[in-house]
Amino acid sequence: MSGRPVSTLGYERAANPYLDPALGEEAFVGKILGSAPPFPPYYRRMKELNAAGPPTVETLPGKEPIPAERFRELLDQGHVAIDLRDQLAFGMGHVPGAFGIPVGESLSTWASWVVPYDTPLLLVAPEGAYAAVAAAVDKAARALVRVGLDDVRGPLAGGLAAWRQAGLPVSDTPP
């Protein structure tokens, strides 16, 4: 449909190029597939998981905090970090190479587009009381598992403050 909030069948028959009866099935399929946006990489993987059935997850992964030095070692071994803090906090300083995807409704969508599958994941949680950090990590792990990103190893113990305190490098996003 166009930008119109409502339509009628008569209008669509007259104005919608996809409803042209002279188009034919083959041309119709070509037109539809030619105008479709690219599929996110996780679509293919999720199709396979949905057909076979996902692995059973007894508990959410990634609850055990990882000390800063070990976190850095895991990054050097190819693990990927997802920084769950808001954009402002991420821009002011983050673990080099981390994806800045705030914990929230869009986490699974963005992560499934940019995070490579079959790669262990590390999390950088927002700072706060232990219960708030644990809740953010649980929410993120649940969102990631739902799109097949199951290998969540754990959050950075002490958050970015511990990373800085260990003297590890920090990147920022210039304004």
trRosetta pair geometry for C-beta under 8 A, 3 or more apart (Angstrom, degrees):
i j d omega theta_ij theta_ji phi_ij phi_ji
1 4 6.3 -102 168 58 106 86
1 7 5.3 -143 -130 -23 118 143
1 12 7.3 -58 -100 -100 80 108
1 16 7.7 -46 -95 -94 46 118
2 7 7.7 123 31 -82 84 125
2 15 7.4 -41 -29 133 124 134
4 7 5.7 105 93 -70 126 86
7 11 5.3 -131 -167 76 86 127
7 12 5.5 78 151 -53 131 99
8 11 4.6 95 54 6 83 101
8 12 6.9 -153 89 -4 43 87
9 12 5.7 -57 -146 40 31 110
9 13 6.2 35 155 -22 66 105
10 13 5.8 -53 -147 33 29 111
10 14 6.5 18 157 -11 63 110
11 14 5.9 -66 -151 42 30 106
11 15 5.7 -15 167 15 70 119
12 15 6.5 -73 -124 55 23 85
12 16 4.4 5 -170 -10 70 131
12 19 5.9 84 144 -3 87 158
13 16 7.0 -15 -69 36 13 99
13 19 5.5 -106 -115 126 47 139
16 19 4.4 56 88 11 109 111
17 20 5.9 -14 -165 -23 49 115
17 31 7.5 -137 123 -175 104 148
18 23 7.6 -3 -158 -45 34 173
18 28 6.8 87 -161 -144 73 89
18 31 6.5 -175 -108 113 79 133
18 32 7.0 75 -131 -75 120 87
20 23 4.4 105 82 -37 95 104
23 27 4.8 -143 177 92 75 117
23 28 4.9 91 127 -66 125 85
23 31 7.0 -54 -162 -3 131 144
24 27 4.7 75 66 19 92 106
24 28 6.5 -157 91 -14 41 92
25 28 5.5 -58 -145 36 28 115
25 29 6.3 26 160 -17 66 105
26 29 6.0 -53 -148 35 29 108
26 30 6.4 29 153 -16 62 109
27 30 5.6 -55 -147 40 32 115
27 31 6.2 35 154 -23 66 106
28 31 5.8 -55 -148 34 28 111
28 32 6.4 25 155 -16 64 107
29 32 5.8 -55 -146 38 31 110
29 33 6.1 20 160 -9 67 111
30 33 6.1 -61 -139 45 26 103
30 34 5.8 27 161 -22 64 115
31 34 5.8 -58 -141 38 23 113
31 35 6.6 3 164 -4 60 113
32 35 6.6 -78 -153 43 23 96
32 36 6.5 36 154 -43 64 104
33 36 5.7 -40 -143 9 35 118
36 39 8.0 7 141 -50 117 81
39 43 4.3 -75 173 33 117 151
39 44 7.2 106 117 -37 134 83
40 43 5.5 120 64 -22 71 95
40 112 5.6 63 145 124 141 100
40 113 4.9 -83 -136 -95 117 73
41 44 6.8 -52 -175 27 48 104
41 45 7.1 33 141 -5 73 111
41 112 7.4 -165 65 163 78 71
41 113 7.2 121 22 -138 89 36
41 117 7.2 -147 129 -16 118 111
42 45 5.2 -61 -151 47 51 112
42 46 5.5 50 151 -25 82 107
42 112 3.8 -56 -4 -171 153 107
42 113 7.5 -79 1 -63 109 38
42 117 7.1 140 -100 -64 78 119
42 147 5.4 4 -179 174 156 105
42 148 6.1 167 -153 46 106 121
43 46 5.9 -58 -141 39 26 107
43 47 6.3 33 155 -26 62 103
44 47 5.8 -50 -153 27 29 115
44 48 6.9 26 150 -14 61 103
45 48 5.8 -58 -158 36 35 110
45 49 6.3 30 150 -16 69 108
45 117 5.7 170 -86 -91 163 164
45 148 5.3 -177 128 109 121 167
46 49 5.4 -53 -142 42 37 112
46 50 5.9 39 157 -22 69 105
46 147 6.7 -56 -78 -155 122 61
46 148 5.8 -141 -83 -23 74 132
47 50 5.9 -54 -144 37 26 109
47 51 6.4 23 155 -17 61 109
48 51 5.9 -59 -148 37 28 109
48 52 6.1 4 163 1 67 113
49 52 6.2 -66 -136 50 26 95
49 53 7.5 -74 177 98 58 11
49 54 4.9 33 180 -86 108 79
49 148 5.5 -153 -34 -94 159 121
50 53 7.9 31 -166 -76 21 29
50 54 7.7 4 -79 -44 40 87
54 57 7.7 -28 131 -16 114 99
54 148 7.3 -135 -121 -97 113 79
55 150 6.8 45 53 -125 122 169
57 60 7.1 47 157 -92 124 38
57 61 7.3 -87 -149 -27 116 90
57 145 6.0 11 -58 -162 172 143
57 150 7.0 -145 -85 -140 124 112
59 63 7.7 -40 141 -18 118 133
60 63 6.7 100 93 -53 92 102
60 138 5.7 99 82 -139 165 73
60 141 4.4 100 178 113 114 134
60 142 6.0 -51 -112 -65 130 74
60 145 6.9 -126 -131 -20 78 147
60 152 7.8 -20 168 64 81 136
61 141 5.8 -168 64 -156 63 125
61 145 7.2 139 21 -75 100 117
61 150 6.6 94 6 174 144 64
61 151 7.1 -80 126 -144 165 21
61 152 4.4 139 99 60 106 89
61 153 7.5 -22 155 -74 110 21
62 121 7.3 -33 -89 88 141 95
62 123 6.4 80 175 0 136 124
62 137 6.4 -146 122 177 103 106
62 141 4.9 -172 54 -97 121 125
62 152 3.3 -54 -40 128 137 103
62 153 5.8 55 -106 71 86 17
62 154 4.7 -176 -156 -79 65 41
62 155 6.9 90 166 -29 99 68
63 134 7.5 32 -149 -143 89 91
63 137 6.7 122 -117 124 52 132
63 138 7.5 27 -100 -79 93 80
63 141 7.7 -40 -61 -35 68 164
63 154 6.7 -40 64 -115 20 91
64 154 4.7 -60 75 -106 64 143
65 154 5.9 -180 -106 165 15 119
65 155 5.5 -38 -112 75 71 85
65 156 7.2 4 -159 124 85 17
65 157 3.5 98 154 -88 117 84
65 158 7.5 99 179 -10 137 59
66 70 5.2 -122 -180 93 93 112
66 71 4.7 124 114 -72 113 86
66 74 7.0 -24 175 2 155 145
66 122 6.7 -71 42 -137 148 110
66 153 6.7 29 -49 126 141 105
66 154 4.7 128 -28 90 100 119
66 155 6.9 179 19 85 84 32
66 156 6.2 -52 67 -108 87 38
66 157 5.8 -155 69 -17 28 93
67 70 4.8 79 63 17 84 106
67 71 6.7 -144 96 -14 37 92
67 157 5.0 -27 -87 40 43 133
67 158 8.0 34 -129 13 56 113
67 162 7.6 -116 -153 156 58 136
68 71 5.4 -53 -144 33 29 118
68 72 6.5 30 157 -18 64 102
68 156 6.5 49 -94 -164 65 100
68 157 6.9 -104 -36 60 65 86
68 158 6.9 -50 -45 59 103 118
68 162 4.9 -159 -50 132 120 96
68 163 4.9 172 -130 -97 118 51
68 165 7.5 -179 -20 65 163 83
68 166 4.0 -169 104 -12 147 154
68 168 6.0 -154 169 -9 116 139
69 72 5.8 -53 -153 34 32 111
69 73 6.6 34 148 -20 64 104
69 166 6.1 -157 -54 -161 77 144
69 168 7.9 -170 -88 -63 52 124
70 73 5.4 -50 -150 34 37 115
70 74 6.4 38 151 -20 67 103
71 74 5.9 -56 -152 35 29 111
71 75 6.6 32 149 -19 63 104
71 81 7.8 61 178 -93 104 122
71 95 7.7 -92 141 -119 122 148
71 122 6.0 126 -148 -165 90 149
71 156 5.0 40 -108 -112 161 86
71 157 7.7 -157 -40 18 124 78
71 163 7.3 -74 79 -96 143 99
72 75 5.6 -51 -150 34 34 114
72 76 6.4 36 151 -19 65 104
72 166 7.9 -151 -21 115 133 144
72 168 5.7 -146 -76 -125 136 140
73 76 5.6 -56 -152 36 32 113
73 77 6.5 28 150 -17 65 108
74 77 5.5 -57 -149 38 35 111
74 79 4.2 1 151 14 94 144
74 120 7.1 -90 -177 103 114 130
74 122 6.0 125 104 -61 133 136
74 153 6.8 -153 -165 94 156 165
75 78 8.0 153 -179 18 28 10
75 79 5.5 -78 -87 65 38 92
75 80 8.0 90 -124 -98 73 18
75 81 6.2 -16 -98 -31 112 111
75 95 7.1 -146 -85 165 155 126
75 97 6.8 132 -168 72 122 134
75 122 6.9 -74 -69 25 84 150
78 119 6.7 -116 146 -145 93 99
78 120 7.6 90 100 38 81 94
79 119 6.9 143 -136 166 39 87
79 120 4.5 -50 -116 88 93 99
79 121 6.9 159 -171 -101 90 12
79 122 5.2 68 144 -20 127 109
79 153 6.6 -42 -139 9 139 145
80 97 7.9 -117 -139 140 64 104
80 99 7.0 22 168 -4 107 111
80 115 5.9 152 116 -145 153 93
80 116 6.7 153 -42 38 151 90
80 119 5.1 54 -5 129 116 128
80 120 7.3 158 22 85 72 49
80 121 5.6 -33 71 -110 88 64
80 122 7.0 -178 88 25 36 80
81 95 5.0 -34 110 86 168 138
81 97 6.7 97 37 97 107 85
81 98 3.9 -56 99 -108 112 92
81 99 7.0 174 96 21 59 68
81 121 7.7 124 -107 -166 23 62
81 122 4.6 -36 -100 77 71 102
81 123 7.3 158 -155 -90 68 14
81 124 6.0 41 180 -22 112 104
81 156 7.8 28 -137 -46 120 116
82 98 6.7 152 -107 -169 12 90
82 99 5.1 -24 -114 66 67 101
82 101 5.5 -40 -163 43 104 108
82 111 6.4 0 -114 -108 146 113
82 115 6.8 -25 -73 -88 117 135
82 121 6.1 1 -2 -167 111 111
82 122 7.3 166 20 81 66 49
82 123 5.6 -24 67 -110 89 65
82 124 7.2 -159 95 23 42 77
82 140 7.2 171 102 -174 130 133
82 144 7.9 180 25 -84 164 134
83 90 5.2 127 114 -110 138 106
83 94 5.1 -47 -76 -143 164 123
83 95 6.7 176 -71 29 112 94
83 98 4.4 76 -29 143 105 135
83 99 6.7 -171 20 84 78 44
83 100 4.9 -25 67 -106 114 60
83 101 7.2 125 64 29 59 55
83 123 7.9 136 -99 -166 25 52
83 124 4.2 -17 -115 60 69 121
84 101 7.0 -24 -103 86 50 65
84 102 6.1 76 -177 -147 49 37
84 103 4.1 28 -170 -36 111 97
84 107 7.5 8 -125 -115 89 131
84 123 5.9 16 -21 -169 118 100
84 124 6.3 -174 17 80 75 58
84 125 5.4 -7 54 -116 127 45
84 126 6.1 -92 103 -27 94 77
84 136 5.8 139 128 163 146 116
84 137 7.8 -160 7 -86 165 52
84 140 5.3 -75 -101 -79 138 145
85 89 3.9 -84 152 88 131 132
85 90 5.4 166 82 -53 99 80
85 94 7.8 -157 48 -99 122 103
85 100 7.5 -54 66 -145 76 89
85 102 6.5 -58 112 -109 21 81
85 124 6.6 -50 -11 115 101 99
85 125 7.5 97 -57 156 80 24
85 126 4.8 128 -104 -91 76 74
85 127 7.7 20 -101 -4 122 72
85 160 7.6 -37 -23 -17 150 130
86 89 5.2 90 58 14 75 102
86 90 6.9 -141 99 -5 36 94
86 102 5.2 35 -103 -105 45 133
86 126 7.3 46 -12 -100 77 120
87 90 5.6 -58 -144 40 30 113
87 91 6.0 31 159 -22 67 109
87 100 6.6 91 -114 151 59 131
87 102 6.7 -65 -38 -41 67 123
88 91 5.8 -56 -146 36 27 111
88 92 6.5 23 156 -18 62 108
89 92 5.9 -60 -150 36 30 109
89 93 7.8 -57 172 52 58 70
89 126 7.1 105 58 -122 170 83
89 160 7.9 170 166 17 105 151
90 93 7.9 -135 -171 67 23 32
90 94 5.0 17 -156 -62 67 133
90 98 7.8 -133 -144 99 104 118
90 100 3.8 88 -169 -130 158 130
90 102 7.8 -115 -26 -65 130 84
90 173 6.9 30 121 -1 82 126
91 94 7.9 15 -50 -19 13 112
91 100 7.8 53 -51 -127 61 167
91 172 6.4 53 166 -171 48 77
91 173 4.0 -75 -134 53 76 111
91 175 7.7 76 169 -79 132 63
92 172 6.1 -29 -177 -133 19 110
93 160 6.3 132 111 172 104 142
93 164 7.4 24 154 -74 146 121
93 170 4.5 1 -161 171 102 130
93 171 7.3 143 -148 76 50 36
93 172 5.2 -32 -82 -85 53 92
94 98 5.0 -119 157 54 115 127
94 100 6.3 -87 -95 -78 167 104
94 124 7.0 150 -149 78 86 165
94 160 6.9 -77 -116 -109 43 135
94 170 6.8 125 52 -162 23 80
94 171 5.7 -36 67 67 77 85
94 172 7.2 130 15 -97 75 43
94 173 7.9 25 12 -23 118 94
95 98 4.3 84 70 -35 92 126
95 124 5.9 -176 -1 -59 120 144
95 156 7.3 -177 -52 -67 139 152
95 160 7.2 -136 -41 -110 81 90
95 163 6.2 -106 -83 -146 93 161
95 168 7.7 -2 -122 124 82 127
95 170 7.3 -57 -88 -119 31 62
95 171 7.5 7 117 23 17 95
96 169 5.6 5 -21 105 127 111
96 170 7.3 -172 -42 -145 81 17
96 171 4.4 108 -96 -25 71 118
97 171 7.7 121 -12 1 47 146
98 124 6.2 -5 -145 4 155 133
99 110 7.8 169 161 138 125 109
99 111 7.4 126 110 -109 150 70
99 114 5.9 147 -127 110 142 130
99 115 6.4 -102 4 -76 162 91
100 173 7.9 -50 -17 -36 158 140
101 106 7.6 -128 -167 108 94 88
101 107 5.5 111 144 -131 109 69
101 110 4.7 -177 -129 97 122 133
101 111 5.7 154 120 -63 171 82
101 114 7.7 178 -60 53 131 128
102 106 7.8 49 67 63 84 98
102 107 7.0 -110 94 -79 45 93
103 107 5.7 5 -130 -69 41 143
103 125 7.7 15 -29 -134 138 71
103 126 7.1 -104 22 -13 120 109
103 136 4.9 164 30 -161 171 89
103 139 5.5 89 -177 94 121 117
103 140 4.8 -79 -110 -69 108 98
103 143 7.6 167 -146 15 74 145
104 107 5.8 137 53 -32 51 96
106 109 5.0 -60 -161 44 67 116
106 110 5.5 56 145 -17 94 106
107 110 6.4 -66 -147 42 24 101
107 111 5.8 19 163 -15 65 116
107 139 8.0 112 24 132 157 90
107 140 6.0 -118 177 -126 159 73
107 143 4.5 61 87 125 118 157
107 144 7.3 -66 137 -57 111 75
108 111 5.8 -57 -135 43 27 110
108 112 6.0 27 164 -21 64 110
108 143 4.2 -134 -53 175 98 91
108 144 6.5 -161 -104 -80 79 34
108 146 5.6 -32 -121 73 149 110
108 147 4.7 149 -170 -20 101 127
109 112 6.2 -62 -150 35 21 107
109 113 6.8 16 153 -16 59 108
110 113 5.8 -61 -155 35 34 110
110 114 6.3 -13 166 14 71 113
111 114 6.7 -81 -138 52 26 82
111 115 4.7 -8 -171 5 73 129
111 143 7.4 114 23 124 140 105
111 144 5.9 -67 121 -108 162 85
111 147 6.7 144 87 64 103 142
111 149 5.9 -77 141 -4 124 163
112 115 7.1 -34 -81 43 18 95
112 147 4.2 -94 -77 166 122 148
112 148 7.6 80 -116 46 104 92
112 149 7.0 -136 -86 -29 68 117
115 119 7.0 -143 170 61 84 120
115 121 6.9 17 -169 -98 140 118
115 149 6.0 35 99 -114 136 142
116 119 4.5 65 87 -8 98 136
117 148 6.6 -8 -125 121 117 111
117 149 6.9 -120 -114 -96 68 73
118 151 7.3 65 -144 3 29 142
119 151 7.1 -172 93 72 28 131
120 151 4.7 -93 -107 139 57 119
120 152 7.9 137 -166 -109 64 13
120 153 5.1 42 177 -39 110 119
121 144 6.6 -124 65 -169 168 157
121 149 6.2 52 -31 166 147 110
121 151 6.0 129 8 94 83 72
121 152 4.8 -36 73 -107 111 59
121 153 6.4 178 74 7 48 81
122 153 5.6 -28 -85 57 69 111
122 154 6.8 -13 -132 67 70 54
122 155 7.5 118 -178 -119 68 24
122 156 6.8 67 165 -53 109 81
123 137 5.9 138 97 -123 154 86
123 140 5.8 122 -126 104 142 152
123 141 7.8 -78 -43 -61 151 82
123 152 6.8 20 -31 -161 114 106
123 154 6.9 -113 31 137 95 25
123 155 4.3 -49 82 -98 101 72
123 156 7.0 -135 93 -4 52 74
124 155 6.8 124 -104 -156 20 81
124 156 4.9 9 -107 13 71 126
124 159 6.5 90 -169 -146 79 64
124 160 6.1 53 -169 -58 124 88
124 163 7.9 -19 -123 -29 120 143
125 133 4.7 97 124 -154 145 85
125 136 4.9 127 -151 92 106 127
125 137 5.4 -50 -84 -61 134 89
125 140 7.7 -141 -100 2 87 144
125 155 4.6 -2 -18 -146 111 141
125 156 7.2 -161 15 45 76 79
125 159 6.0 -91 69 -95 75 95
126 132 7.4 -68 88 137 105 107
126 133 7.0 -150 73 -105 63 69
126 136 5.6 -170 29 -102 96 171
126 159 7.5 -10 148 -120 15 135
127 133 7.4 -15 -143 -83 25 110
127 159 4.7 -168 -85 87 83 176
127 160 7.3 -82 -54 34 109 88
127 161 6.5 68 -102 -13 134 117
128 132 3.8 -53 115 84 134 137
128 133 5.6 175 64 -49 85 79
128 136 7.9 111 40 -13 127 132
129 132 4.8 88 58 8 79 105
129 133 7.1 -151 92 -6 38 88
130 133 5.8 -58 -147 38 30 110
130 134 6.1 29 156 -18 67 109
131 134 5.7 -54 -144 39 30 111
131 135 6.3 32 154 -22 64 106
132 135 5.7 -52 -147 35 30 112
132 136 6.5 31 153 -19 63 104
133 136 5.8 -55 -151 35 31 111
133 137 6.4 30 152 -17 65 106
133 155 7.0 175 169 118 105 167
133 159 7.3 -115 -120 -57 131 111
134 137 5.8 -55 -147 38 31 111
134 138 6.3 33 154 -19 65 107
135 138 5.7 -53 -145 38 30 112
135 139 6.2 31 155 -20 64 107
136 139 5.8 -54 -146 37 29 111
136 140 6.3 28 155 -17 64 108
137 140 5.8 -56 -146 39 29 110
137 141 6.2 29 156 -20 65 107
137 154 7.8 9 -158 -156 136 52
137 155 4.9 -86 -101 -40 128 130
138 141 5.8 -54 -143 37 29 110
138 142 6.3 30 157 -19 64 107
139 142 5.9 -55 -150 36 28 112
139 143 6.5 26 153 -17 63 108
140 143 5.8 -57 -149 37 31 110
140 144 6.2 27 156 -17 67 109
140 152 7.6 148 116 -133 94 148
141 144 5.8 -58 -145 39 30 109
141 145 6.1 31 157 -20 66 108
141 152 4.8 -151 -120 71 91 167
142 145 5.9 -54 -144 36 27 110
142 146 6.5 34 155 -27 61 106
143 146 5.8 -55 -155 27 29 116
143 147 7.4 3 157 2 61 103
144 147 6.6 -73 -159 45 34 92
144 149 4.0 -77 -179 82 91 111
144 150 7.5 171 126 -76 93 26
144 152 5.7 110 83 -61 147 123
145 148 7.7 57 -171 -68 34 12
145 149 6.9 -97 -73 70 28 61
145 150 5.4 64 -121 -105 76 68
145 152 7.4 -74 -56 -6 87 122
149 152 7.2 72 131 -54 87 90
155 159 7.8 -18 160 -82 112 61
156 159 5.9 96 93 -115 105 22
156 160 7.1 65 98 -63 147 45
156 162 6.6 -180 151 65 98 117
156 163 6.1 -11 179 -53 143 109
157 162 5.9 -67 102 91 67 172
158 161 5.9 -104 157 75 91 87
158 162 2.7 88 96 -43 127 134
158 163 7.7 176 94 -20 98 60
158 165 7.4 -61 140 33 143 130
159 162 6.1 116 58 12 46 95
159 163 7.4 -84 128 -2 41 98
160 163 5.0 -49 -150 34 45 120
160 164 6.2 46 152 -20 72 101
160 170 7.4 78 -169 -118 108 120
161 164 5.9 -53 -150 37 31 110
161 165 6.2 33 151 -21 64 109
162 165 5.4 -52 -141 38 33 115
162 166 6.4 34 156 -21 64 104
163 166 6.0 -59 -155 34 27 109
163 168 5.1 -76 -178 58 77 123
163 170 7.0 115 120 -82 115 97
164 167 7.7 47 172 -69 37 22
164 168 7.2 -97 -87 51 24 76
164 170 6.1 4 -93 -50 88 136
